[in-house]
Amino acid sequence: ILGKAIRKAAIIKQSAVDENMGFVTIQGEVISSEMTKRKNGGSILTVVISDHTNTLPCKVFLEDNQEAEVDKALSDVKKKGDYLVVAGRYSMDTWLRRMCVYPRDMGRLPREVRKDTAEQKRVELHLHTKMSGMDGLTSVKDAIKTAASWGHRAIAITDHGVVHAFPD
């Protein structure tokens, strides 16, 4: 997306980043992105990425000729659900009033898909879906699709106080 290719071996967890590091290489899922026009031309791209150990903002100052190219590349990332890998200077942002990564290099990484590699597959016997009020977050279709992709033979939905995923 920006700069050069990044070596995967250099990537560290966001929770390991501290103020004294200077230059960091991190990866994470795009949580939000915003393009802001600057008064003197160009724009500022702010992308917030998370690797589920921490969440860090990344700020890129773009010239007018870079805007469309970078914005299109980032919109593709959001559609595919890919991760970003970012290498840049880690320092204080006086506007945000917090530590921020200023990327020199930015690229896409494919999302790692969880797999069940156990020889003997388990059967989930206690699953709450979003049909359970104030308890579950998973949709029935997603749970069944995940169990099938992992090779599970069955799944037990144990919603409470409702019709047990009957509508789906």
ABEGO torsion letter per residue (X at the ends): XBEBBBBAAABBBAAABBAAAGBBBBBEBBABBBBBBBAAEEBBBBBBBBAGABBBBBBBBBBAAAAAAAAAAAAAAAAAGBBBBBBBBBBBBAAAGBBBBBBABBBBBBBBBBBBABABBBBBABBBBAABBGABABBAAAAAAAAAAAGBABBBBBBBGBAGGAAX
